[in-house]
Amino acid sequence: MTIRDEALPGWTFRIEEVSAGVYQIQGSDRQGRSVARRGTDPDVLLAQCKQDAAAIQQKRSDGRP
């Protein structure tokens, strides 16, 4: 399943069940930056990935590499 979030323009998140009850969330943006999490609760993992992506965007808007 692929998810986009209006709060994170340019980011796409993919949810995959990699084993019984184990999920992997991968997110990437148009610039090639990426985030990933693996665990048993896809809702929590997606929220964490979105937080990670927001932090990456914040660093860029602050002028930090």
N, C-alpha and C positions, 0 to 999 in steps of 0.2 A: 504494500500500500504506500502511496506517495502522498505527502501532505505539504501544503504551502501555507504560510502564515502571513497575513497582511502586515503584522507588526514587524516582520523581518523580511522586507522586500529583497528579492533575489535569492533567498534561501529555499532549498527544497529538502525535505526530510523523508527518508525511506524507512519503513518499519518492516522487519522480517523476523519470522519465527525460525530460529536457526536450529532449535532442538525442542523437544516437548516441553512447553512452558518457559522456554528461554528465548528472549527477544534481543535483537540488535537494532539500534536506531542509528542511522548514518545521515548526517546533514552536510550539504555543501552549498556554496554560493557561486555566482558567476565568475568570481576572481580566483576560484580554485581552492579557497579555504574550506576546511572541513572540521566536523566534530563527530564523535561517535560515543555510544554508551551500550553496554550489554547488561542484561539482568532479567528479572522475572516479572516486573510490572511495567508494561509498555507505556502506560500513562505517566508514570513517574520518570521513566527514561526519556520520553519525549519532552517533558517539562525541563529536565536537566539539560538536554541538548539545546533547547531553545535559549536557556539561560547562558550556556556556553557560547552560542552564536551571538547573542546580544552583547556579551562581554567582548568578543572579538570585534564587533562593529564599534563598540564604545572606544576601544583602544585606537581604532583607526580615526574616529572623529576627534579624539584628543590629540592627534598628531603623533601618537606613539606607534612604533613599528609592530 
